[in-house]
Amino acid sequence: MPIDDNKAIKNEIENNIPNEKMGILSVVGAVVLWSTSFAAIKIGLVGIPPITFAAIRFIVASILMSGLVLTGMQLESVPLKSLWKLVLGGLLGITAIFSLHNLGMQRTTSADANLLVASYPVIILLLEVL
């Protein structure tokens, strides 16, 4: 390998190190947020019914995401014929799951709930075989 190629590879690696560090920090941040969310939900459910709590979470998230849209962030448009799939996915994939999650959290410990959620990949693999 010529020396110039080695320099190019070294430069590429050095230029990607900040991106790799940012990626690791992003994943660590997501893990911290996700793991603390179980305790936060458990605390929130003390005074708020589970479905109401889920609704409040999504209203707050919608407001925050709307703020991103207002910054001029470029978003891809959704074809009108695919909009119903997006709405159905939001209702079943988000609303139903988090409502059931909150109902379960009300009746168990946050540690037990976290362990059950961590088993999703195994459950998905078993269901795929069936």
N, C-alpha and C positions, 0 to 999 in steps of 0.2 A: 504494500500500500504506500503510495507516495506521501511525502511529508505534508503536502498541502491538504490531502484528504484527511489525515490525522488531525490537522489543525481545525478543519471544518467540523469534524465530529466532536472535537473538544469544545469548540465554540457553541455548537448545538446543545451539548450537554449542559454547559455553563448557563446558557440562555434559558434552558428549561427548568433549572433548579428553582428559581422563584415561583414558577408555575406549579411545580410539584409541591413545594412547601405550602403554597396557597391552597392547593387541592387537599393536602393532608389537614390543614387547619379547617377547611370547609367541612370535611367529613367529621372531624373531632367536634366542631360546633354543632353539626346535625345530631351526633350521638348525644351530646350534652343536653340539647333541647329535647330530643326524643325521650331520653331517660328521665329527665326531670318532669316531663309532661304527665307521667303517671301519678307522681305525688301531687302535682298541681291540680289535676283532675279530681283526685281523691279529696283534696281540700275544698275545691269549688263545689263538689257535690254535697257538702255538708249543708249548705243553705239554698241550693238551686236544684230543681228537678233535672234528671239526666238529659231529657230531650231539649229542655230550655237551655241547659248549659251548652249542648252541642250547637244550638241555633246561635247563641251569643258568640261562640268561638268563630263560627263561619261569617257572622255579620262583621266582626272585627277584622277577620282575614280579608273579607271583601272590600272593606274600607281601605285597608293597607294596600291591597292589590290595585285598587282604583287609583291610589296615589302614584303607583308606578306608571299606569296608563297616562295620567295627567302630566308626567314628566316628559312625555313625547316618545317613550320607548316604542320601538317598532314591533308590532305584533302581527302575526299572520292572520288573515281573515279566514273564517270558517265558512265553507260553502253551505248555503241554505239547506240543501238536501241532507247534509251531515249534522245539522244542528240538533236534531232530535236524538241522535246517538250521543252527542255531547251532554245533553240534558239528562238522558237516561243514565249515562255513566256517572254523572254527578250525583244523581239521586241514589243509585244503587251502590256505586263505588265509593262514595264519600259520605253522604248523609246517612244512609242505612247503617253502614259499617261503624261510623263514629257514634251514632245513637245507640247501637247495640253495645259498643265498647263502653260507653258511659253507663248504660244499665248494668253491665257486668261489673264495672269498677265500683258501683254502689254496693254490690253484694260480695265483694272479695277484697283482698289486700292488693295494693299496687304492685308488690313483688310477684304475687301469683299471676296477676294480669300481664305483667311484663314477661314472665316466663312463657305464658301461653302465646303471646304475640311473637316471641322469639322462635316459637316452634312452627310458624307459618311455612317456612321453606320445606320442612320435613312433611308437613301435612299436604302441601301442594304436590310434592313428589309422589306421595302415596295416592292421592286422588288422580294424578296423571296416569298411574299404572292401571287404575280401575277403568 
